[in-house]
Amino acid sequence: MAEADGVAGPTVKIAALTGGMTAMPLEIIVVMDPIESIKIAKDSTFAMLLEAQRRGHRLHYVLPGGLSLRDGRCSAATAPLTVRDDPKGWHELGRTSQIEPGPGHVLLMRKDPPVDADYLHDTHLLGFAQRAGAQVVNDPQGLRDFNEKLAAQEFPQCCPPTLVSRDAVALKAFVAEHGDAVLKPLDGMGGRSIFRIRAGDANLNVILETLTEGGRHLAMAQRYLPEIVDGDKRILLVDGEPVPYCLARIPQGDEFRGNLAAGGRGEGRPLSDRDRWIAAQVGPEMKRRGMRFVGLDVIGDYLTEVNVTSPTCIRELDAQYGLNIAGLLFDAIEADLP
């Protein structure tokens, strides 16, 4: 597909970033996977926490399973958190207490998928906190609405040929039509359970049985994009606007998946005109729906996923280009203070 003629979406002006401490420090409450096991060189949540602390905001770590609801009020079991950019020791936690989020509180919902029943229930609780006056990033309703595989299909003009179905016959016909396809579940992350399959492959039946559990679950089929050899690009949107560089995650060895979790190598690149066009198609709707930090996955000229739960690649792009992407996010958060 040719690049869109003369279409360039809005570009974040990184050099203009001047964010610093606000007049009144915010209470930043982070819901994330266990902080003691993160890899700080690659962890975007950690980048956000470093930036919030740099600005003088107070950090609170929600203990695993620490969200609750009593008499219509959301509460979080938290510990005061201090972070430092040191792989030998990157966090300290204080004494546990209960916080009822409200005005002056910012909740960062940064738990990794799967988006299972427990995750969805937590978003419902965060909705109570939002209605009590807290900012929640990303919006809880949007986290429920946007399945990361299906969300791209809200912008079909940007996507490769795609079928979502439980029907093995229909999925097999799709593979036969395109000759070479990728099959994946709707609830995976990090490249897990993604299969490349060609028409006539003897493994196709068992792959479809596995993905759909015999027709009980939906699976996605997409035409295989050979441009994956040049990288699966992660484009970051902050309040709907693209960071002007993406991270191309390039498959290594005999692996066709570019995901960093699957061994892909990350290489920064400026956005192409087509990348900017895709961002311009998706960004305004993300902003309208309260999706303040979003990761688009683009292979060649095509959008394949819209990541809203815990998009990554801040640290890699910051390191390669001297950026402060978390600073852009906190500029946007602070701009919304009453």
Secondary structure, DSSP 8 states (H G I E B T S, - for coil): ----TT-------GGG------SS--EEEEEES-GGG--TTT-HHHHHHHHHHHTT-EEEEEEEEEEEEETTEEEEEEEEEEE-S-TT--EEE---EEE---TTEEEEEE--S---HHHHHHHHHHHHHHHTT-EEES-HHHHHH--TTTGGGGSGGGS-SEEEES-HHHHHHHHHHHSEEEEEESS--TTTT-EEEETT-TTHHHHHHHHHTTTTS-EEEEE--GGGGG-EEEEEEETTEE-SEEEEEE--TT-----GGGT-EEEEEE--HHHHHHHHHHHHHHHHTT--EEEEEEETTEEEEEE-SS---HHHHHHHHT--HHHHHHHHHHHT--
